[in-house]
Amino acid sequence: MKIQFFILFLCAVFWATAQETYSYISDHRFHDASELIGYNFKPNHMEIPHEFDKAINPGSYSFGVTLNNLYVIGDDIKGVYSINNINPTEYGYKLHLMNARDPTIQGHLKIILTRANQVEALVFKRSNKDKEIIFFLPELSESQNKKEADFFTDRYEIELEHMDSIWGKSIQPFFLHHLDKNVQQKLLERDSTQISFEEVYRVINKAKKKKDKKKEKETAEEIQLYEENMAKIDAIMQLTSLRDIEEGIAELDEEYQKKVKVEKEYYIIIKAILKYDDGTIENKNDKIKLKKWAEKEDEMAKKPEEEKFQIDFLTEKGDHLFLYLNGRRAISSFEFYSSRYLMRGH
């Protein structure tokens, strides 16, 4: 029963997302066959050489790859095909397939890579009796590329000199990998997904408010001094900039400077707009308080694009969140419980 539910879930994920947009050549890089798992390819063109050549609508054909199956949408080829194995080839990868309902129907899916390890075409053969159909993925237009570049965070865009350089930074990830379900999802601008790393300053006033009886025993000058300093402290407590707070404290009389304390709190804030199948919309806003963080380095990572540094954030509840930096110390990905967010160009 659980297996049937899981298959239905994957069908819903792959087939529903296939209806929205194409997948583009530049969307993802595939350095290993394992990175194909959970990906849904949505081409914009198909052909059988010397027979036909036509453009196709977004989602009318799609190929969703899981660990064991290939989920295919499209006239005459729709179905669930078992993946016997995935072999690397000189052109990319080849998936050897068998129809899940009829084992006698065996075919393949060839995945054609560019020199940059991006998928530019898929060659699907339903069975030994069928001809190969070539499906092409589209390229982004210049205007689309600029629009994406302006909105999403590229994997070499934000460099951190040291781990504490993260505070005050925000990222707009391009891809979301659901680790628990092993499904990859391209994020869109309308999802409004943003991850912010915030350092918050909290002003604590230890100057006790005076009671009226006590005020009566003080001189008018002392009362005025007290009221002026308390008004300044109230104004300081509304400030968010550390520089402004420190300047405000410096303007207090010396007696009151000692009674004002500044505490720092650190948060990771994740915002997104979630749309569900029933049409409802949820504005997600997770604010996670942090306790401490530390950085680790992977000595085995040598290439600039490899994830070499890991910043491990320990939350106040004892959970761990991870920010990964590549060899240039630029933000590459962020792991939030069962979700892994990738920057553009990953």
C-alpha positions in Angstrom: 0.0 0.0 0.0 2.8 2.4 0.9 4.6 1.6 -2.4 1.4 2.4 -4.4 1.0 5.6 -2.5 4.6 6.6 -3.2 4.2 5.9 -6.9 1.0 8.0 -7.0 2.8 10.8 -5.1 5.6 10.8 -7.7 3.2 10.8 -10.5 1.4 13.8 -9.0 4.6 15.7 -8.5 6.0 15.0 -12.0 2.8 15.2 -14.0 1.5 18.3 -12.2 4.8 20.3 -12.6 5.1 19.2 -16.2 2.0 21.3 -17.1 3.6 24.6 -16.1 6.9 25.3 -17.9 9.6 23.8 -20.0 12.9 22.8 -18.4 15.8 24.6 -19.9 19.3 23.4 -20.8 20.9 25.8 -18.4 18.7 24.8 -15.4 21.0 22.2 -14.0 24.4 20.5 -14.4 24.7 16.7 -14.1 28.1 15.5 -12.9 27.0 12.1 -11.9 24.1 9.7 -12.8 22.8 10.0 -9.3 22.0 13.6 -9.9 19.4 12.6 -12.5 17.2 11.0 -9.7 14.2 13.2 -8.9 14.6 15.4 -12.0 11.7 16.0 -14.4 12.7 16.9 -18.0 10.2 19.0 -20.0 11.2 19.4 -23.6 9.9 22.0 -26.1 10.6 20.1 -29.4 10.4 16.6 -30.8 11.3 14.8 -34.0 11.8 11.5 -35.7 14.4 12.1 -38.4 12.9 12.2 -41.9 9.4 11.7 -40.5 8.3 14.7 -38.5 9.7 17.7 -36.6 7.4 19.8 -34.4 7.3 22.1 -31.4 5.4 20.9 -28.3 3.5 22.7 -25.6 4.9 22.9 -22.0 4.2 19.7 -20.2 2.7 17.8 -23.1 5.7 15.5 -22.9 7.9 15.0 -19.8 10.3 12.5 -18.4 10.6 12.1 -14.6 13.5 10.0 -13.3 13.3 8.2 -10.0 15.6 5.6 -8.5 13.7 2.7 -10.0 11.3 4.2 -12.6 10.9 6.6 -15.5 7.5 8.4 -15.5 6.6 9.5 -19.0 3.9 11.8 -20.2 3.0 12.1 -23.9 0.8 10.8 -26.6 1.4 7.1 -27.4 4.3 6.8 -24.9 2.7 7.7 -21.6 3.5 5.2 -18.8 5.7 4.1 -16.0 8.9 2.3 -17.2 11.2 0.4 -14.9 14.8 1.4 -15.0 17.0 -1.7 -15.2 20.2 0.4 -15.0 21.8 3.7 -15.9 25.1 3.6 -17.8 27.5 6.5 -18.5 28.3 6.9 -22.2 30.4 9.1 -24.4 27.3 11.4 -25.0 26.0 11.3 -21.4 23.8 8.6 -19.9 21.7 5.7 -21.1 18.7 4.4 -19.1 17.8 0.8 -20.0 14.0 0.5 -19.6 11.3 -2.1 -19.2 7.5 -1.3 -19.2 6.3 -1.9 -15.7 3.1 -3.5 -16.9 4.5 -5.5 -19.8 8.1 -6.8 -19.3 8.3 -7.7 -23.0 8.3 -4.0 -23.9 11.9 -2.9 -23.4 13.5 0.3 -24.6 15.8 3.1 -23.5 16.3 6.8 -22.8 19.5 8.4 -23.9 20.4 11.6 -22.1 22.6 13.9 -24.2 24.9 16.2 -22.3 26.7 19.4 -23.5 30.4 20.0 -22.6 29.1 21.8 -19.5 27.3 18.7 -18.3 23.9 20.2 -19.1 21.1 18.2 -20.8 20.3 19.4 -24.3 18.3 16.4 -25.7 16.6 13.1 -24.8 16.3 10.2 -27.1 13.4 7.9 -26.2 12.8 4.5 -27.6 9.6 2.9 -26.1 10.5 -0.7 -27.3 12.7 -2.6 -29.7 9.9 -2.3 -32.3 9.6 1.5 -32.0 11.7 4.2 -33.5 13.8 6.6 -31.5 12.1 10.0 -30.8 14.4 12.9 -30.2 13.3 15.5 -27.6 15.1 18.8 -27.4 15.3 21.1 -24.3 15.1 24.8 -25.0 17.7 27.5 -24.4 16.9 30.5 -22.3 16.3 33.7 -24.3 18.5 36.7 -23.4 15.6 38.4 -21.7 14.7 35.3 -19.7 18.3 34.8 -18.7 18.6 38.4 -17.5 15.4 38.1 -15.6 16.5 35.0 -13.8 20.0 36.4 -13.1 18.5 39.5 -11.6 16.2 37.6 -9.3 18.0 34.4 -8.3 21.3 34.0 -6.5 24.1 32.6 -8.7 26.5 30.1 -7.1 29.4 32.5 -7.4 27.5 35.6 -6.6 27.9 36.0 -2.8 31.3 35.3 -1.4 32.0 35.2 2.3 35.4 36.3 3.6 34.7 34.4 6.8 31.6 32.7 8.3 30.4 35.8 10.2 30.2 37.6 6.9 26.8 35.8 6.4 24.9 38.1 8.7 22.8 40.6 6.9 22.8 38.5 3.7 19.8 37.1 1.8 19.7 34.5 -1.0 17.1 33.6 -3.5 17.7 29.9 -4.4 17.0 28.5 -7.8 16.4 24.8 -7.1 14.8 22.9 -4.3 15.7 19.2 -3.7 13.2 17.4 -1.4 15.6 15.0 0.2 13.0 12.9 2.0 11.2 12.2 -1.3 14.2 12.6 -3.6 12.3 15.0 -5.9 13.9 18.0 -7.5 11.9 21.2 -8.1 12.8 24.3 -10.0 11.7 27.4 -8.1 9.9 30.2 -9.9 9.9 33.9 -9.2 6.2 33.6 -8.0 7.3 31.2 -5.3 9.1 34.2 -3.7 11.6 31.9 -1.9 14.1 33.8 0.2 16.5 32.7 2.9 17.9 35.5 5.2 20.6 35.4 7.8 19.8 38.1 10.4 21.7 39.5 13.3 19.2 41.2 15.6 20.2 43.7 18.4 18.1 43.8 21.5 18.4 46.7 24.0 17.8 45.9 27.6 17.1 48.8 30.0 18.2 48.1 33.6 17.4 51.6 34.7 14.4 51.1 37.0 11.5 53.4 36.7 11.2 55.7 39.7 8.1 55.8 41.8 6.3 59.1 42.4 7.1 59.2 46.1 10.8 58.8 45.4 10.7 61.5 42.8 9.3 63.9 45.3 12.5 63.6 47.3 14.6 64.5 44.3 15.4 67.9 43.0 13.7 69.2 39.8 17.1 69.0 38.1 17.5 65.3 39.0 14.0 64.5 37.9 14.6 66.3 34.5 17.9 64.4 34.0 16.1 61.1 34.7 13.3 61.8 32.4 15.5 63.0 29.6 17.7 59.8 29.8 14.7 57.5 30.0 13.2 59.1 26.9 16.5 58.6 25.1 16.6 54.9 26.2 13.1 54.4 24.9 14.2 55.8 21.5 17.3 53.6 21.5 15.2 50.5 22.1 13.4 51.1 18.8 16.6 51.2 16.8 17.9 48.2 14.7 21.3 49.4 13.6 24.2 48.6 16.0 25.9 51.8 15.0 22.8 53.9 15.8 22.3 52.0 19.1 25.9 52.6 20.2 25.8 56.3 19.2 22.5 56.6 21.2 24.0 55.0 24.3 27.1 57.3 24.0 24.7 60.3 24.3 23.3 59.1 27.6 24.7 60.5 30.9 27.5 58.2 32.2 25.3 56.9 35.0 22.7 55.7 32.5 25.2 54.3 30.0 26.1 51.5 32.5 22.4 50.6 32.8 21.8 49.9 29.1 22.9 46.5 27.8 22.9 45.3 24.1 22.3 41.6 23.4 22.7 40.0 19.9 20.4 37.4 18.6 20.8 35.4 15.4 18.1 34.0 13.1 17.7 32.2 9.8 14.4 33.3 8.2 12.9 31.3 5.3 10.0 32.8 3.4 8.1 31.2 0.5 4.6 31.2 -1.1 3.3 27.6 -1.2 0.5 26.7 -3.6 -1.4 23.5 -3.1 -3.4 21.3 -5.4 -6.7 22.5 -3.9 -5.9 26.0 -4.9 -5.1 27.3 -1.4 -2.0 29.5 -0.9 0.1 29.6 2.2 2.7 32.3 3.0 5.5 30.3 4.7 7.6 32.3 7.2 9.9 30.3 9.3 12.1 32.2 11.8 14.7 30.0 13.4 16.7 31.2 16.4 20.3 30.0 16.4 22.5 29.1 19.3 25.9 28.8 17.7 27.7 27.9 14.5 31.0 26.6 13.3 32.8 26.1 10.0 34.4 22.9 8.6 36.6 22.4 5.5 36.6 19.5 3.1 40.3 19.0 2.2 39.3 16.6 -0.6 37.4 19.3 -2.5 39.9 20.8 -5.0 37.9 22.3 -7.8 36.4 25.8 -7.5 32.8 24.6 -8.1 33.0 21.8 -5.4 31.5 22.5 -2.0 34.6 22.9 0.1 33.2 24.7 3.2 30.3 23.9 5.5 28.9 26.2 8.1 27.0 24.2 10.7 24.2 26.2 12.4 22.9 24.8 15.7 19.4 26.0 16.4 18.0 26.8 19.8 16.0 23.6 19.6 19.1 21.5 19.0 18.7 21.0 15.2 21.5 21.5 12.6 21.2 23.5 9.4 24.0 23.7 6.9 25.3 26.3 4.5 27.7 25.1 1.9 30.4 27.3 0.2 32.3 26.4 -2.9 36.1 26.7 -3.4 35.7 30.5 -3.9 33.9 30.7 -0.6 30.7 31.6 -2.5 27.3 30.4 -1.3 26.5 27.2 -3.2 23.6 25.5 -1.3 21.7 25.5 2.0 20.3 22.4 3.8 17.1 23.0 5.8 15.9 19.8 7.5 14.7 17.6 4.6 15.1 20.4 2.0 18.3 21.3 0.1 18.2 24.7 -1.7 20.6 25.2 -4.7 21.9 28.4 -6.1 21.5 29.1 -9.8 24.0 27.4 -12.1 24.6 24.5 -9.7 
